[in-house]
Amino acid sequence: MGILRLLFALSVLIFHSGLLFNYNIANPRIAVFSFFIISGFYMALVLDKKYKTKNSKFLFWSNRALRIFPIYWVTLIVLFVLMLLKFYFHIGTADNAITHYLTYAPRTSLLGFYFDLLNFVVRNITLIINIDYIRINNSVPGYLLIPQAWTLQVELLFYLVVPFLVKLSNKLFIYLTFFYLALFFGFIAPLHLLPPSLTFTFLDNLIFFLFGIASYKFLYKSKVFNSKFVSSKSLNLFFISFVLYLLFYNYLPFKISLTSLNLDDVIYFSAFSFVLPFIFFRTSLSKIDAFFGKLSYPVYITHLLLVKLLSNTKLFSGASSLKTIIVIISTLFISYLAVRLIDLPIDRYRQSRLKTR
C-alpha cells in the first residue's frame, strides 16, 4: 500500500507546484480522500491486531501522536524561521503571517487581537486544540501555516473516535453508519445547521474513514481471504489494475459524482474500498513498498515549503514543469532524511511500547 500512498502524496505535490507536463496522478481531492480511506482501513487493522487490551486506547492515541507530530513540528519550525527571515528582508511579504497580524492588529480590540493570535499559535502547534469547532476562521494568509495540515486535523479527530468504532459489532457499525449519513448528509448539511467550522469539516469527511473501516470489517476479515480465491495471481491483478486505473484516472470517462454525500466519484471510491484488502495482502510483506509508504507522509507535509521557497525566486515564480521536477526531487530527498533521522528512531520506540505492553 506504500506505493499508492506515495502516488497520492505526489498528486497533491504536483497540484500545488503546477502540472507536470499537463499531467497529474488522479487529482488532489481524490488523493486526500483516498488517504482517509486507507487510514480507516489501517486503524481498524492495528486496533484489531495490536491494541487488544482493555486500557490500550491511550497507548494507541499516544503512538499516533508520535507518528504525526515530530515531522510536522520540524517542518513547522523550519517554516516559521523562514517566515521570520522573509519578514526581516521583505521577501514575499504578501503571504507572510507576521505581516498579516501587524496589518490586522489596528482593526480590532487589543484583547480580540491577542485572543485570535493565541488561537492561531495553539492551532498550529496542536492542530486540534482551538475554538474553530464552533466558528469559521477567516484569517489571512491562511488557516494553518502548513495549509495541507487541515487533513491532519481531521485525521487526529478520527483517531479519537476510531477505537470505539472498531469495537462495534458489524450490525451496530452498519446502523451507526446509516444514522450518521441520514443525520449529517440528510439533515444537518442540507439545512446548513452547522457553519463550515472544524466540526463540519470532520463530519463531512468521516464518510471516507468509514469506507476504510467497512473494507476491513466486511472484506479483509471475511472468509474470502481464507480461501483459494486469494492467490498470488489474483492479488497481482488487483494491484496492477488499480495502479493503472489511478495513473490514467483523469483520462477515463464514467465518473459518477454524488455531491450530497461529498463523493466526487462513486465508482472510484467503491472500487478503491473493494480492492484495498487485496492490495494490502499483496504489499504488506514488501520492504520496498513499506519504504515508499514511509516517504509518503513527509512528502505530503514538506512539499509546499519547497514550492513556496522556489516561488519566491524570479526564475520559478510561476508554474513550470522544471519547477515541479525540482520540487519532486528535493522533497523526496528531504523526506528520505526525515524518515532516517526522525521517523525510524521514533517508530522503533513506538513498536517497543507495543512489545512491552
ZIKA-V259546 format. One record per residue. RES is the residue in one letter. PHI is phi in whole degrees, -180 to 180 (* if undefined). PSI is psi in whole degrees, 0 to 359 (* if undefined). OMEGA is omega in radians with two decimals (999 if undefined). Layout:
RES;PHI;PSI;OMEGA + RES;PHI;PSI;OMEGA
//
This chain:
M;*;346;-3.11 + G;-64;323;3.12 + I;-62;317;3.12 + L;-63;317;-3.13 + R;-62;321;3.11 + L;-67;320;3.09 + L;-62;319;3.10 + F;-64;318;3.12 + A;-64;319;3.12 + L;-67;328;3.08 + S;-61;316;3.11 + V;-67;319;3.12 + L;-60;310;-3.10 + I;-61;321;3.12 + F;-63;316;-3.11 + H;-73;328;-3.11 + S;-86;329;-3.06 + G;127;148;-3.05 + L;-59;144;-3.14 + L;-93;99;-3.06 + F;53;45;3.14 + N;61;29;3.14 + Y;-130;145;2.95 + N;-145;157;3.12 + I;-83;111;-3.07 + A;53;234;3.03 + N;-155;163;-3.00 + P;-62;326;3.12 + R;-66;314;3.08 + I;-59;318;-3.12 + A;-63;312;-3.11 + V;-63;314;-3.12 + F;-67;329;3.07 + S;-67;322;3.03 + F;-57;317;-3.13 + F;-64;319;3.12 + I;-64;315;3.10 + I;-60;318;3.14 + S;-62;317;3.10 + G;-60;317;3.13 + F;-65;311;-3.09 + Y;-64;316;-3.11 + M;-66;322;3.06 + A;-63;320;-3.13 + L;-65;307;-3.06 + V;-69;325;3.11 + L;-67;325;3.14 + D;-76;328;-3.04 + K;-99;324;-2.97 + K;-111;332;-3.06 + Y;-114;71;-3.03 + K;-101;345;-3.10 + T;-74;162;-3.04 + K;-63;321;-3.05 + N;-105;38;-3.06 + S;-93;358;-3.09 + K;-62;314;-3.13 + F;-64;321;3.10 + L;-62;318;3.10 + F;-63;310;-3.12 + W;-62;316;-3.11 + S;-69;323;3.09 + N;-67;323;3.09 + R;-68;323;3.08 + A;-64;320;3.10 + L;-66;335;3.10 + R;-78;323;-3.00 + I;-88;311;-2.86 + F;-77;321;-3.06 + P;-55;307;3.14 + I;-66;322;3.11 + Y;-62;314;-3.11 + W;-66;320;3.10 + V;-62;315;3.10 + T;-63;320;3.14 + L;-64;319;3.13 + I;-65;315;3.11 + V;-60;317;3.13 + L;-64;319;-3.13 + F;-66;318;3.11 + V;-62;315;3.11 + L;-64;326;3.09 + M;-64;319;3.09 + L;-64;317;3.13 + L;-65;318;3.12 + K;-63;321;3.13 + F;-67;316;-3.09 + Y;-66;320;-3.09 + F;-98;8;3.09 + H;57;50;3.13 + I;-110;119;3.06 + G;54;48;-3.04 + T;-72;349;-3.08 + A;-61;327;-3.11 + D;-109;25;-3.08 + N;-95;127;-3.10 + A;-64;327;3.13 + I;-64;313;3.11 + T;-59;319;3.13 + H;-59;311;-3.06 + Y;-71;329;3.05 + L;-69;326;3.09 + T;-74;323;-3.06 + Y;-75;331;-3.01 + A;-54;313;-3.09 + P;-69;347;-3.04 + R;-91;1;-3.12 + T;-142;171;3.10 + S;-69;159;-3.13 + L;-62;320;3.13 + L;-65;316;3.13 + G;-63;321;3.13 + F;-63;311;-3.11 + Y;-67;326;3.11 + F;-66;315;3.11 + D;-65;321;3.13 + L;-66;318;3.11 + L;-63;317;3.11 + N;-62;320;3.14 + F;-64;315;-3.11 + V;-66;312;-3.10 + V;-66;322;3.10 + R;-60;315;-3.10 + N;-69;330;-3.14 + I;-81;314;-3.03 + T;-100;340;-3.12 + L;72;320;-3.05 + I;-116;357;3.05 + I;-98;102;-3.11 + N;-169;180;3.12 + I;-103;15;-3.06 + D;-76;357;3.10 + Y;-72;338;-3.05 + I;-120;355;-3.14 + R;-140;158;3.10 + I;-85;133;3.09 + N;-96;120;-3.11 + N;-112;20;-3.05 + S;-68;145;3.06 + V;-117;138;0.36 + P;-89;359;3.12 + G;178;161;3.11 + Y;-69;321;3.11 + L;-134;149;3.09 + L;-65;327;2.99 + I;-105;93;-2.94 + P;-55;320;-3.09 + Q;-70;354;3.13 + A;-72;357;3.03 + W;-60;330;3.11 + T;-69;330;3.07 + L;-68;325;3.06 + Q;-59;312;3.13 + V;-64;318;-3.13 + E;-61;314;-3.12 + L;-65;322;3.09 + L;-66;324;3.09 + F;-64;321;3.12 + Y;-59;328;-3.12 + L;-67;328;-3.05 + V;-103;342;-3.01 + V;-64;327;3.10 + P;-59;328;3.13 + F;-79;324;3.14 + L;-68;319;-3.08 + V;-68;329;-3.12 + K;-75;347;3.13 + L;-67;147;3.00 + S;-66;162;-3.14 + N;-58;320;-3.12 + K;-66;315;3.13 + L;-66;324;3.11 + F;-62;317;3.11 + I;-64;314;3.14 + Y;-61;315;-3.12 + L;-66;322;3.13 + T;-64;314;3.12 + F;-66;325;3.09 + F;-65;316;3.10 + Y;-62;315;3.14 + L;-62;317;-3.12 + A;-69;319;-3.08 + L;-72;310;-3.04 + F;-78;304;-3.07 + F;-80;341;-3.14 + G;-98;343;-3.03 + F;-134;302;-3.04 + I;-68;309;-3.09 + A;-68;312;-3.12 + P;-62;327;-3.11 + L;-91;3;3.11 + H;55;44;-3.14 + L;-76;343;3.07 + L;-121;135;3.02 + P;-70;164;3.13 + P;-71;62;-3.13 + S;-92;185;3.10 + L;-66;326;3.07 + T;-60;313;3.13 + F;-63;316;-3.12 + T;-60;318;3.13 + F;-64;311;-3.12 + L;-65;328;-3.13 + D;-69;332;-3.09 + N;-105;354;-3.13 + L;-59;331;-3.10 + I;-57;326;-3.11 + F;-73;321;3.06 + F;-63;322;3.12 + L;-66;325;3.02 + F;-56;314;-3.12 + G;-65;317;3.11 + I;-62;316;3.13 + A;-62;322;3.11 + S;-60;321;3.12 + Y;-73;312;-3.05 + K;-65;316;-2.96 + F;-102;346;3.11 + L;-115;302;-3.07 + Y;-60;320;-3.10 + K;-90;5;-3.13 + S;-81;174;-3.14 + K;-70;345;-3.11 + V;-57;320;-3.06 + F;-84;4;3.02 + N;-113;15;-3.09 + S;-117;175;-3.14 + K;-73;351;3.14 + F;-61;326;-3.12 + V;-88;78;3.07 + S;-96;166;3.14 + S;-62;325;3.13 + K;-66;317;-3.14 + S;-67;323;3.11 + L;-65;316;3.10 + N;-61;321;-3.13 + L;-64;313;3.12 + F;-62;316;-3.08 + F;-65;308;-3.10 + I;-65;319;-3.12 + S;-62;317;-3.10 + F;-72;322;3.09 + V;-60;316;3.10 + L;-64;318;3.09 + Y;-58;318;-3.14 + L;-68;315;-3.09 + L;-65;328;-3.12 + F;-108;17;-3.04 + Y;-57;316;-3.07 + N;-67;345;-3.11 + Y;-103;0;-3.08 + L;-96;145;3.07 + P;-84;196;3.03 + F;61;52;3.02 + K;-104;120;-3.09 + I;-112;109;-3.13 + S;-89;151;3.08 + L;-134;80;-3.02 + T;-63;335;-3.14 + S;-66;340;3.09 + L;-116;15;3.13 + N;63;29;-3.14 + L;-105;113;-3.14 + D;-68;325;-3.10 + D;-151;103;-3.10 + V;-61;321;-3.11 + I;-63;314;-3.11 + Y;-63;309;-3.05 + F;-67;326;3.06 + S;-67;315;-3.14 + A;-64;317;-3.12 + F;-65;317;3.13 + S;-63;327;-3.14 + F;-74;315;-3.04 + V;-82;348;-3.06 + L;-55;312;3.12 + P;-62;324;3.13 + F;-67;319;3.11 + I;-66;320;3.12 + F;-63;316;3.10 + F;-58;319;-3.09 + R;-71;324;-2.95 + T;-109;351;-2.97 + S;-64;335;-3.12 + L;-100;5;-3.10 + S;-90;121;3.11 + K;-69;325;3.12 + I;-65;315;3.12 + D;-63;320;3.12 + A;-64;322;3.12 + F;-65;316;3.09 + F;-61;321;3.12 + G;-63;321;3.12 + K;-67;329;3.12 + L;-71;333;-2.98 + S;-61;318;-3.09 + Y;-67;308;3.08 + P;-62;328;3.06 + V;-61;316;-3.12 + Y;-66;321;-3.05 + I;-82;322;-2.98 + T;-92;342;-2.93 + H;-63;324;-3.07 + L;-69;334;3.05 + L;-62;317;3.12 + L;-71;324;3.08 + V;-60;315;-3.13 + K;-68;322;3.11 + L;-61;313;3.13 + L;-68;326;-3.10 + S;-68;340;3.11 + N;-87;4;3.03 + T;-102;152;-3.11 + K;-64;322;-3.05 + L;-67;325;-3.06 + F;-120;31;-3.14 + S;-67;332;3.11 + G;-106;174;3.13 + A;-75;139;3.07 + S;-158;156;3.12 + S;-66;323;3.12 + L;-63;317;3.11 + K;-60;316;-3.12 + T;-65;320;3.12 + I;-63;317;3.12 + I;-64;319;3.13 + V;-64;317;-3.14 + I;-62;311;-3.11 + I;-63;314;-3.12 + S;-65;318;-3.13 + T;-66;319;3.11 + L;-63;321;3.13 + F;-67;313;3.12 + I;-63;322;3.13 + S;-65;322;3.08 + Y;-62;315;3.10 + L;-63;320;3.13 + A;-63;321;3.12 + V;-66;314;-3.09 + R;-68;317;-2.99 + L;-92;334;-3.05 + I;-117;305;-2.97 + D;-70;312;-3.07 + L;-64;313;3.09 + P;-60;319;3.13 + I;-69;323;3.13 + D;-65;323;3.08 + R;-63;320;3.10 + Y;-66;319;3.12 + R;-61;316;-3.13 + Q;-68;326;3.10 + S;-66;326;3.09 + R;-64;322;3.11 + L;-68;319;-3.14 + K;-65;321;3.10 + T;-62;317;3.13 + R;-67;*;999
//
